[in-house]
Amino acid sequence: MEHTLPAHLARELRRRQTKAEKLLWFKLRNRQLDGTKFRRQQRLGNYIVDFVSFEEKLIIEIDGGQHNERQTKEEDVLRTLWLKNEGYHVLRFWNNDVMQNIDGVLKDIKERLKRHQEVGTEARLKGKM
């Protein structure tokens, strides 16, 4: 997959994380969540995603209030469609959800990881039959 954004933009975003991104990264880093490796502020095509597990094809986006604006909502829809077309599942959480309910956010992520792993196991079993 070709990256059309300069690498320095992703590095700058890693340096300027929001409080919500910092909190979630603290919980995701070093395979703390069910052994899943996540990376933060990664380039995918024309986008930089907040968190991604390439192994699980899962993207986690943490959204602030600007994502309620009409133009941003439209851009988010296009972005999500492109990412889904690339085979990723996108989970979105509001900043305040992360800050006020980190356990609930982590539970939602774990449930998505579990569903993805179950689908993968079923596909492998069908392939062996």
C-alpha positions, 0 to 999 in steps of 0.5 A: 500500500503506497503512502502518500502522506509524509512520515513526519506528519505521523511522527508529529501526531505521535508527539502531540497526542490528545489526553484521550489518545495518551490514555488509550495508548497506555492501555494498548501498548506492549500487547496489553490487550489480549496480546494484540499488537497495536501501532499509533498514528500510522499512515494508510494511503491518504490517511493517518489512523489513530491506532491500528492492529495490522494483524487483526485488521482493526483501526481505532479512531478517537474523535473530538468535537470537530467530528460533529461538524458536517464537513468532518462527518462527510470526510469520516464517512469517506475515510471509513469506506476507504479503510473498509475497502482495504479490509479494515474494521473501524471502531470510533470512540469519542474523547469523553468516552475514553476519558470517562469510561476507559473500561467500557471502551476496552471491553468494546475493543476486546469484543471486536477482537474476539469476533474477528478471531472467531471468524478467522478460526471458522474460515480456517476450519472450513478450509481444512474440510 
